[in-house]
């Protein structure tokens, strides 16, 4: 059953069936039209023959002498006084008689001995005339051979169309099967699959899409490998420190006076590892859509104020001034305040990591003329190049580029910020700040506070 379903579900089989169906419909329509045309032509020919015979009778004078019986039962004589004689007189009605008496030729349909017939009347020189009648069945009797020829020709046409459909289906199905084989190879893990250019435009579009997918998959997997290498390195570093101090404590090689310092080191490295794992978990939840958004109306100035108060101590300890530059009017926004706070906390933490002592970090914000809320975190750190801003929010990109050259975090913070902003319906961008450093700008839809 599955084999049968697969056979009739294939594109080649369906294309063949459609071609056959279209050809069959065309043949049936052609046959019907041909039969009608043949019948019409034969009837017209019969009318012409009857007309010629009737005209010959009138010209020969046999009609005037009343001698039309010798021609058979297909003719009748209409005298000037309207009398109808002859074997076909039953087919001649009063209307035909009146038209012949008026000197007008007649061509009409009638009956002869209860059968459908065609009628032709030729007026005589002194009124009246000759009427010829022929049964439609007699006309059609001579068409059988012609109709058989038409049917044979149409059957041959149907067979040729079906064969052409099978051939065309195979021609189209072969490149599709090759493209399908390439897609299965990609699904099986192969990369750099050679996908040939196809002659059919639509199939070549599919092939081009698969080439693009192949490149995208290879790029994504390369990034994943780099990310895993970076993750492994970041986890290994605190684990090495923790293991070293743990072994030293177990072996009793740390003097009692240094035990407290060793404990603080273990705690700091454990906290560093915990934060890294929290970032990984948060990123996984974002990508798996396993967290909720609770939108609410609030004034974004209150959120920025809370961020400044929360990070003031850490900024002061690093010798960096943290302040907000906000308008006096409310900044109405309708979004998840906790997630917005999470975004700003991450951006401030990132800025504190690179801001030199003696500089400042500014959080600015407001509502633009287009009715959107903009919040930006500016620092006076080493800044980012144009190449950096292009990959700033790719997980681990800046971390891998500047590890060992400047202070870096886990490499996940900016990626998490982009994902969060996207879930809130906004967007985030990085750009050089005026006077040096970097500005991370978050844009969100505005909303009037009720």
N, C-alpha and C positions, 0 to 999 in steps of 0.2 A: 504493500500500500504506500509506504514511504517512497519507494522507487518510482511508483506511478505518479505520485504527487510532485516529486522532484522533476520528472520528465516534463509534465505539462505545466509546471511552474517556471520552467526555464524561459529566458528571453527568446532563444531561437525557436522553441516550440510555439510560443505565443505569437511571435512574428509570422511564422508559417501559417498558423491558424487564422490570423487576421488577414494575411494576404489571400488565403483561400476564400475566406468569407467575403472579402471585398470583390474578388474576381467572380465568385458565384453570384453575388448580387448584381454585378455589372452584366454577367451573362444572361441572367433571368430578365433584367430590364431590357437588354438588347434584343432578346428573343421576343418579348412581348411587343416591343416597338416594331421589330422586323415583321412579325406576323401581321400587325395592323397595316404597316406600309405595303406589304405584299398584297393583302386583301384589297386595299384601296386602289393600288395600281391595276390589279386584275379587274376590279369592277369598272374602273375608268376605261380600260381596254375593251371590256365587254360593251360598255356604252358606245364607244367609238365604232366598234364593229356593227352593233345594231343600227347605229345612226347611218353608217355607210350602206348597209343592206337596205334599210328603209328608204334612203334617198335613191338607191338604184331601182327599187320597186316603183317609186313615184316617177322616176325618169323614164322607165321602160313602158309605162302605161298600164302595167298589170294591175295596179291599184285601181285605176279607173274602170277596168274591166271586171273588178271584183275577184281576181284570181290571185289570192295570197295564200291559199291553203297548201299549195305545192311547196311552200317554204317550210312548212311544219307548223307546230302549235305555238310558235314564239311570236306570231304576228297577228294583228287584228286590223280590219279596215274600218275607218270612220268616214261615213258618207257626209256630203254637205248638209244633209238634213239632220245629222246627229245620230244616225243609225250605226250601231257597231256590230260588225260581223267578223267571223274568224274564230279560230280555236282559243285565242288569247283574249277574247272579248270580256271575259269575267275579270280581267285585271285592269280594264279601262274604266275609270270613274268619270262622273260628270265634269269635274274640273279639267281633266285631260281633254275631253270632247270640246269644251268651250274654248280652251286655248288653241286647239287645232283649227277650229272654225274661225278663230280670230287671226289665223295665219302665224301663230307663234310656235316655235319648236318646244318640245317638252322633254325634261330629264328629271326623273323622280324615282322613288322607291315604291314598290307595290307588292302584291302577292300573286302567285300563279299556282293554282291547284292547292291552295293552303300553305304554300312555301314562300319564304322571302324571295323577292326578285327585284331586278332593276328594270326600269321602263324608259324607253326613248321614243318620242313621237316626232314625225316630220310632216308638216302641213302639205296638203296637195295644192295644185294650181287653181282649183275651183272650189276650195273649201274642203273641210275634212282632212284626211291624211292617213298615213300609215303609222302604226304603233308596234314597236318591237319589244318583247319581254323575254328575259332570261333569268332562270333561277340562280340564286346565289350559290346553292349547293353545286350546281353544274360548273359554276366558275371556279369554286374552291377545289373541285375534283381534280383539276389540272394542276393544283398547287402542291400536291403531296410530295412530288419529287423535289420541287424547289425547297419546300420546308425541311425535308430530310437533309438536304445539302446545308441549309442554314444551321440546323441543329448540330450536324457533324462539325461544321466550322467553329461553332461556339464551344463545343466540347473540346476541340483541339486547343482553342484559345484558353479555356479554363485550365487544361493540363499544362500548357506552357506557362501561364501566370503562376500556377502552384509551384512548378519547378523553379521558376525565377525567384519566388518567395523563399523557397528552401535554400537556394544558393545565396541569396542576399542575407538571409538569417545567419548562415554560416560565416559569411564574410564579416558581418557585424559582430557575431558572437565570438569569433576568434580573438580580436583585439580586446574585447571585454574580459575574456577569460585570462588573457595575459595580464591585464590590469588587476584582475581579482587575485591572481597568483602573487603579484607584487604586493598587494595589500595584505595578503596572508603572511608573506615574508616579513613585512613590517610588524605585523601583530605578533609574529614569532620571535621578535627581538633583533632581527637583522637590520642594519643601517647601511646607508650608501647603496641601496638597491637600484640597479640600472633599470630605469623605466623609459622605454622608447617613446619617441614622438609618434602620435597616431594620425592617420590620414583623415579620420572623421573628427570634425571640430569638437563635438560634444564629448566624445570619448577622450580626446586630447585634453579637454578641460579637466576631466577626472584624473588623467595621468599627471597633469601639472599640479593639481591639488595634492596628489600623493607625493610628488617630489617636494612640495612645500612642507607637507607633514613630515616627511623623512628628515628634512633639514631641521625643522622645529624640534622633533623628538631628539635628534642627535645633540642639538644645542641644550635642550632641557636636561638631558641625561648628563652632559658634560658639567653643567652647573650643579646638578645634584651630587655628582662625584666630588666636585670641588667643595661643595658645602659639607659633605660627609667628612672629607679630609679635614676641613676647618673645625667641624664639630669635634672630631676625634682629638685634634690637637688641643682645643680649648678644654675638653674634659680631662685629657691626660695631665695637663699642667697642674691643676689643683689636686688631682688624685695623687700625683707624684709627691707633692708637698705633704699632703695628709699622710700618705703611707710612710714617707721618710720620718716625719715627726712621731708617728705612732710606733714605728719600729725602734726609734731612739728612746722613746719613753718605756717601751717594753724591755729594752736591753739595759735600761738604767744609766745610759751614757749622758743624759742631760742633768746638769747639776740642779739641786733643789731650787736654787735661786733663779734658775731660768725656766722652771716648769710653768710659771704663770705666763711668761712670754710665749712659750711654746703653745700653751692652751689658746692664747689670743690668736696666734698664727693659724692654728687648726680651725678655730671658729671663723676667722676671716676667709680662709680657703673654702670651708664648708658653705659659708654664705654665698661666696662667689659661684660655687658649683650649683647651689640651690637656685640662684637667680638665673643662671644659664638654662637649667632644666625648666624653670618656670617660663622662660621665653620660648623654649621649644614647645611646651605644652600649649601656651597661648597661641602660638602660630598654628599648631595643629588644629586647635579648636576653631580658629578663624577660617581655615581652609576647609574644614569639615562642616562649617555652619552649625557648630554645636554650642553656640552662645546666643543669648537673647539681647535684643535692643528694646529699651524702654523709653520711648520718646516723651518729652515733657517740655513745657514752656518755662524758660528761665532767662535771666540776664547774664550774658557771658562775662560781664565785668566781675560778677561775684566768683565765678569759677577761676578767672585769672588771678583775682586777689587771693583765693585759697592756695593756688599754686605758688605764688610769691611768698606767702607766709610759710608754707611747708618747706620750701627750699632755701629760705633765707639763711638758716644756720649753716647748711652745707656750702652755700656760696661764700658766706663770710669766712668760713674756715679755709677756703681755697683762695681767699684774697680777691674775690670777684664780687662786684656789686650787681645785685639782681633787682630790677625795678620794672614797673608796668607803665606804659604810656597809652592811656585810654581816654576816650571822649567823655564829656560830662553827661551826655544822654545815654539811656540804656542801649545795650546791644541785644535786641531780642532774638532768640533762636529757639527752634523746636527740634530737639534731638535728645539723645541719651547723655545726661550730664556726667555720669560716671565714666562713660567711654571718652567723652571730650576731655575730662580731667586726666584720664589715662594717657591720651595722646600728648597733651601739654606736658605732663610729668616726664614722658619719654624724651620729648624734644629738649626740655630744660636739662635733664640729666646728660643728654648727648652734648649739649652746649657747654656744660660745666666741665666735661671731660677734656675739651680742647681749648677752653678759654684761658689765656695766660693771666697770671696774677696781676692786679692793677687795672684790669679791663672791666667791662660791664656786659651784662646780658639784659636785653630789653624785650619785653613782651608787649607788642602793639596790637591794636584791634580796632574795629569799627564796622559800620554798614556802608557799602558802596552805593553809588547812584543807581546801580542795577538791582539793588535790593538783596544783596548777598552779604553774609558775614565773613570777614577776613580776620584771622588771628595769626600773628607771625612771631617767631622767636628768632632774635638776631644776636649773634655773638661776634667777638672780635678775634676769633681763632685763626688758624692758618688758611682757612677758606677751602673752596673746592674749585677745581678746573671745570671747563665745559664738558670734558670727558667724564669727570666725576659726577656731575649733576645728572648726566644721562643714565647712570647706573646706581645713583645714590640709594634708591629704594629696593634694589635687588638684594636679596638676602646674601649677606656675607661678602658683597662685592667690594665695598670700601674697607672692610676688615681685612680682606686678603691683600688689598693694594697698599695699605698703610701700616700693616702689622710690623712692629719694630721701628717704624719711622715716627709715629706719633701715638698718643694714647688712643686705644680703641676698646670697644666693648665686646659684646658677644657676636656682633655682626647681624643681629636679628631685630634690633630696636626699630630702625627705620622701616624695615619690611613690615613689621607689626603695625606701625603707625599708618602706613599706606593702606593696609588691609582694613584697619578700623575706620579710617576716614571714608574709604569706599563704601563700607557697610552703612555709614551714616548718611550716605547720599552726597558726599562732597568730593573734593580732590585735594591733593597736597603736592607742592612743588618746592624744589630747592633752587636757590639762585645766589650769586654773590651779593653781599650786603654793602650798602654805601659806606665808604670809609674802610672797607676790608672786612673779612670774615664771611659768614654765611647766614642766609635768611631762609628759614623753613616756614612756608606760608600755607595755612589751612583755610580752605574756602568751604562754607556751609550755607545751605538755604536759610534765609532770614524768616522770622515770624514775629508778628506783633504779640506782645505779652498781654494776655487778657486782664 
